[in-house]
Amino acid sequence: QVQLVESGGGLVQAGGSLRLSCAGSGSIFSLSTMGWYRQAPGKQRELVATITSSGSTNYVDSVKGRFTISRDNAKNTVYLQMNSLKPEDTAVYYCRADRFLRWDYWGQGTQVTVAS
């Protein structure tokens, strides 16, 4: 059984920074594409950023230049560094570990609130 536990969310003023962490258990971490997704109230869950097992990254346009995803396979942890936060970044942020047609796991989410 794989568990993903997010941490690092909280309340921050616009323009501030937060770093989210997602710690995974199990042996699949290094083989997984890791992703951060977010869901704001009344909206669908959306992709924020992904990082493949080889380290290739992808970002939604709205966070490019502000957010950075990284991973530490030795620690089974993926990070999301969020800078220059905006009120529209307010959402529950979820971590995902997946490998196409093999497995797909989600964390419980962590709340990020950006005050204007």
C-alpha positions as CSV (number, residue, x, y, z in Angstrom):
1,Q,0.0,0.0,0.0
2,V,1.4,3.4,-1.0
3,Q,0.7,6.5,1.1
4,L,1.4,10.1,0.1
5,V,1.4,12.7,2.9
6,E,1.4,16.4,2.0
7,S,2.7,19.1,4.3
8,G,3.7,22.8,4.2
9,G,0.4,24.4,3.4
10,G,-0.9,27.4,5.3
11,L,-1.9,31.1,5.2
12,V,0.4,33.5,3.4
13,Q,0.1,37.1,2.2
14,A,0.1,37.8,-1.5
15,G,3.7,37.9,-2.8
16,G,4.9,35.5,-0.2
17,S,6.3,32.0,-0.5
18,L,5.5,28.5,0.6
19,R,7.1,25.1,0.1
20,L,5.0,22.0,-0.1
21,S,6.3,18.6,0.6
22,C,4.9,15.2,-0.3
23,A,6.4,12.2,1.4
24,G,5.7,8.8,-0.1
25,S,6.0,5.3,1.3
26,G,6.6,2.2,-0.7
27,S,9.2,1.2,-3.3
28,I,7.5,2.8,-6.4
29,F,8.4,6.4,-5.7
30,S,11.4,6.5,-7.9
31,L,9.5,4.9,-10.8
32,S,6.6,7.3,-10.6
33,T,5.8,10.5,-12.3
34,M,5.0,12.8,-9.4
35,G,2.6,15.7,-9.7
36,W,1.0,18.5,-7.8
37,Y,-2.6,19.3,-8.5
38,R,-5.0,21.9,-6.9
39,Q,-8.7,22.4,-6.5
40,A,-10.2,25.7,-5.6
41,P,-13.7,25.9,-4.2
42,G,-16.3,25.4,-6.9
43,K,-13.7,24.5,-9.5
44,Q,-12.3,21.3,-11.0
45,R,-9.0,19.9,-9.9
46,E,-6.3,21.1,-12.2
47,L,-2.7,20.1,-12.9
48,V,-0.1,22.4,-11.4
49,A,3.2,20.7,-12.1
50,T,4.7,17.3,-12.8
51,I,8.1,15.7,-12.7
52,T,8.9,12.4,-14.3
53,S,11.2,9.7,-12.9
54,S,14.0,11.1,-15.1
55,G,13.5,14.7,-13.9
56,S,11.6,16.3,-16.7
57,T,9.2,18.9,-15.5
58,N,6.0,20.4,-16.8
59,Y,3.9,23.4,-15.5
60,V,0.6,24.9,-16.1
61,D,1.0,28.3,-17.7
62,S,-0.4,30.3,-14.7
63,V,2.5,29.2,-12.4
64,K,5.4,29.2,-14.8
65,G,8.3,31.3,-13.5
66,R,6.8,31.3,-9.9
67,F,6.6,27.6,-8.9
68,T,9.3,24.9,-9.0
69,I,8.8,21.2,-8.7
70,S,11.6,19.0,-7.6
71,R,12.1,15.5,-6.1
72,D,14.5,13.7,-3.9
73,N,14.2,9.9,-4.6
74,A,16.5,9.1,-1.7
75,K,13.9,10.6,0.6
76,N,10.8,9.5,-1.4
77,T,9.8,13.2,-1.4
78,V,8.6,15.6,-4.0
79,Y,8.5,19.4,-3.4
80,L,6.7,22.4,-4.7
81,Q,8.3,25.7,-4.1
82,M,5.8,28.4,-4.6
83,N,6.9,32.1,-4.9
84,S,5.1,35.3,-5.7
85,L,1.9,33.7,-4.5
86,K,-1.4,35.3,-5.7
87,P,-4.9,35.1,-4.2
88,E,-5.9,32.9,-7.2
89,D,-3.4,30.3,-6.0
90,T,-5.7,29.6,-3.1
91,A,-6.7,25.9,-3.2
92,V,-6.3,22.5,-1.7
93,Y,-3.1,21.1,-3.2
94,Y,-2.8,17.4,-3.8
95,C,0.2,15.2,-4.5
96,R,0.0,12.3,-7.0
97,A,2.2,9.4,-7.9
98,D,1.4,7.6,-11.1
99,R,2.9,5.3,-13.7
100,F,0.8,5.0,-16.9
101,L,-1.6,2.0,-16.7
102,R,0.3,0.6,-13.6
103,W,-0.6,2.7,-10.6
104,D,-2.2,6.0,-9.5
105,Y,-2.1,7.2,-5.9
106,W,-3.2,10.5,-4.4
107,G,-2.5,12.2,-1.1
108,Q,-5.1,13.8,1.2
109,G,-4.3,17.4,0.3
110,T,-3.0,20.4,2.0
111,Q,-4.7,23.8,2.1
112,V,-3.0,26.9,0.7
113,T,-4.6,30.2,1.4
114,V,-3.2,33.4,-0.1
115,A,-4.5,36.6,1.5
116,S,-4.7,39.8,-0.6
